[in-house]
Amino acid sequence: MEFLWSPVFYLFALIPISVLVYILILRRRKPFAVRYSSLSLVRAAKPRQTQWKRHIPFALFLIAISSLIMAMARPVSPVTLPASNATIILSMDVSRSMCSTDISPNRLESAKAAALEFVKSQNADTQIGIVVFAGFAVIAQPPTTDRALLEATISAITTARRTAIGEGILMSLEAISEFDDSVISPYSGIEVAPVAQGEYIPAIVVLLTDGVSTTGLGPLEAAQMAKDRGVRVFTIGFGTTNNDAPMNCNPYASYSDPIDPFFGGGGGGQFRREIDEATLKQVADMTGGEYYLAESSEQLQDVFDSLPTQLFTVTETTEVSVFFAAFAAIFIFLSILLSLIWNPLL
């Protein structure tokens, strides 16, 4: 806890001064004597009150003064609060290896179906953006609450060559920065002061890939940029070890449809389709996210369902003077009340 007006603490000198004054007042009270015919009558009439009770109201008063001084010093403390809005960026690998049919009808179509269900399951006020990456990354859809627009974007995704996982992370940060002014763009060249350990902004990146980064910025370098900005990256490795499965980029096309050798169609070819689990785990660990492995459509849907997207929090430095002021008010009230009950003649 920090204090904005710490010089106010000099007022604590009033506490020992008040104690001394209280002691002097008690000692300066002049004793007086009254004659009674019988001491037994005095004992019977004397209220049964322990000596310490008379000092409790004053002690409570001192506690109240101390609490007021603390409030005047304007204490501030990091407080975790529910975020008023949340942003999720789906960063999807659209490299040609996603055409593999080891997961029916192919990895890409299965991933798109799971993404569509994920979008439908989110709260209406959650902002969702779509980033796709192959040899480079692009923002396919900036963060929005328009579910129809998101579904149309996901349905239109096609494939391209190479895999740039790091670029997918960078472009996701760019999408967040365009929506949230507090997040500095990774392409701005501005040096970022890392957020405190364990603090995160109300935005996450869900990165899905089936392979190994082959071009662009390294995934770990991009993960460091996400960590500095307080953005958690949840990584999903999607696919099986059946690297000999046929390739079909458009399983719904008829035989008469033309084949585009770059963006899709039928066709084969040899691609490296192993999942770089070690790197994906490192990316998740660095940023405070988590790594998931999905080897079927059902497992991928389970992964999307288990992502911690229902409750976003944000840590803010908040002044907490009101709590100390409230404590002071309570102790002053108790001091007055007990004084009236135990010492009605004072």
Rosetta blueprint (number, residue, H / E / L):
1 M L
2 E E
3 F E
4 L L
5 W L
6 S H
7 P H
8 V H
9 F H
10 Y H
11 L H
12 F H
13 A H
14 L H
15 I H
16 P H
17 I H
18 S H
19 V H
20 L H
21 V H
22 Y H
23 I H
24 L H
25 I H
26 L H
27 R H
28 R H
29 R L
30 K L
31 P L
32 F L
33 A L
34 V L
35 R L
36 Y L
37 S L
38 S L
39 L H
40 S H
41 L H
42 V H
43 R H
44 A H
45 A H
46 K L
47 P L
48 R L
49 Q L
50 T L
51 Q H
52 W H
53 K H
54 R H
55 H H
56 I H
57 P H
58 F H
59 A H
60 L H
61 F H
62 L H
63 I H
64 A H
65 I H
66 S H
67 S H
68 L H
69 I H
70 M H
71 A H
72 M H
73 A L
74 R L
75 P E
76 V E
77 S E
78 P E
79 V E
80 T E
81 L E
82 P E
83 A L
84 S L
85 N L
86 A E
87 T E
88 I E
89 I E
90 L E
91 S E
92 M E
93 D E
94 V L
95 S E
96 R H
97 S H
98 M H
99 C H
100 S E
101 T L
102 D L
103 I L
104 S L
105 P L
106 N L
107 R H
108 L H
109 E H
110 S H
111 A H
112 K H
113 A H
114 A H
115 A H
116 L H
117 E H
118 F H
119 V H
120 K H
121 S H
122 Q L
123 N L
124 A L
125 D L
126 T E
127 Q E
128 I E
129 G E
130 I E
131 V E
132 V E
133 F E
134 A L
135 G L
136 F L
137 A E
138 V E
139 I E
140 A E
141 Q E
142 P E
143 P E
144 T E
145 T L
146 D L
147 R H
148 A H
149 L H
150 L H
151 E H
152 A H
153 T H
154 I H
155 S H
156 A L
157 I L
158 T L
159 T L
160 A E
161 R L
162 R L
163 T L
164 A L
165 I H
166 G H
167 E H
168 G H
169 I H
170 L H
171 M H
172 S H
173 L H
174 E H
175 A H
176 I H
177 S H
178 E H
179 F H
180 D L
181 D L
182 S L
183 V L
184 I L
185 S L
186 P L
187 Y L
188 S L
189 G L
190 I L
191 E L
192 V L
193 A L
194 P L
195 V L
196 A L
197 Q L
198 G L
199 E L
200 Y L
201 I L
202 P L
203 A E
204 I E
205 V E
206 V E
207 L E
208 L E
209 T E
210 D L
211 G L
212 V L
213 S L
214 T L
215 T L
216 G L
217 L L
218 G L
219 P H
220 L H
221 E H
222 A H
223 A H
224 Q H
225 M H
226 A H
227 K H
228 D H
229 R L
230 G L
231 V L
232 R E
233 V E
234 F E
235 T E
236 I E
237 G E
238 F E
239 G L
240 T L
241 T L
242 N L
243 N L
244 D L
245 A L
246 P L
247 M E
248 N L
249 C L
250 N L
251 P L
252 Y L
253 A L
254 S L
255 Y L
256 S L
257 D L
258 P L
259 I L
260 D L
261 P L
262 F L
263 F L
264 G L
265 G L
266 G L
267 G L
268 G L
269 G L
270 Q L
271 F L
272 R L
273 R L
274 E L
275 I L
276 D L
277 E H
278 A H
279 T H
280 L H
281 K H
282 Q H
283 V H
284 A H
285 D H
286 M H
287 T H
288 G L
289 G L
290 E L
291 Y E
292 Y E
293 L E
294 A E
295 E L
296 S L
297 S H
298 E H
299 Q H
300 L H
301 Q H
302 D H
303 V H
304 F H
305 D H
306 S H
307 L L
308 P L
309 T L
310 Q L
311 L L
312 F L
313 T E
314 V E
315 T E
316 E E
317 T E
318 T E
319 E E
320 V L
321 S H
322 V H
323 F H
324 F H
325 A H
326 A H
327 F H
328 A H
329 A H
330 I H
331 F H
332 I H
333 F H
334 L H
335 S H
336 I H
337 L H
338 L H
339 S H
340 L H
341 I H
342 W H
343 N L
344 P L
345 L L
346 L L
